[in-house]
Amino acid sequence: MLYGKVTGSLWSTRKDEKLNGWKFMIVEIINATNTEKATSIIAADNAGAGVGDEVLITLGEAARLSAENSSLPVDAMIVGVVDSIEKEEMD
């Protein structure tokens, strides 16, 4: 599972019919150590996320399970919107 921030949305009028009705978001993956360059992915949205939301993303077969459609041609799915994070600082 990945953690990221929605930075935009993507619209596609010509696509596989199985993708009709799905909203697609551009998500910048957040690296816990902040040592790597930011990477963005496109994810279908199954959680009602919006631009600026921090989200949980699942990949591969887990993304299709979330959609309850194993033939859906997606590799990434937003499955949750993060409300808060508590992190203990290590010395």
N, C-alpha and C positions, 0 to 999 in steps of 0.2 A: 504494500500500500504506500502511496506517495502523499505528500503534503505540499500544497501549492496555493497560489493566489491567482484569482481570475483577473486577467488584464484586458480582456476583450471578448467579443463574440464573433462568430463566423457564420456567414450566410451562403448557402449554395442552392441554386435553383435547379441545377442538373446534377443528379446523384442517383445512386442505387435506390430503387423503390422502397427497400427495407428501411431506409434512413428517413423516409418521410415522417414528419411529425416530431423528430428529435431536434433539440436545441444543441448547438455546438459552441463550446467556449474555448478561448485561448487561456491556458493556465501556465504560469511561470512556476516551475518546480522550486521549492525552497529547500536548500541544503542546510542541514542542522549545523554544520561547521562553518558555513559561509566561505569556504576555501575554493570552491569551484565556480566557474562562470555559470550564470543562470541559464537554464534550459527551459524552453517553452514547448508545450505539447497541445494538441487539439483533443478535447475530451467531450463525449456526449454527456448531457446533463440529466441525471435522474433524481436530482435533489432540489431543483429550483434555485440554483445559485445565480448570483448576479455579479457584475463587474465590481471588483474590490473585495469580494468575499474570499476568505481563506477556506480551502476545501480539502477533502480527502478524496483521493483518486485510486481506483483499482484498475488493474491491467489484465489483458488477455482474457482467458476463459471466465475469470471472476467478473469482468466487465459485462460479459454477455449473460452471466447468471443474474446479475443485478437487473438486467433488462428483461429477464425471464424469456429470452429468445436466443437459443444457441446458434442460430443462423444469422444473427445481426452482425454485419461487417464492421465492428468497432474493436479497437484495441485498448481504449481508455474510457472510463466512465466516472463521472463525479458522483460519488455515493453519499456524501455528507458535507454539510456546511459547519465549519468549526466555530463554536461559540466562545471558547476560551482555552487557554493553554496554561498549565502549571508546570514549571520546570525547576528542579532543584539544581542549584549551582554546585559544581564539584571543584574542590581546591586542587 
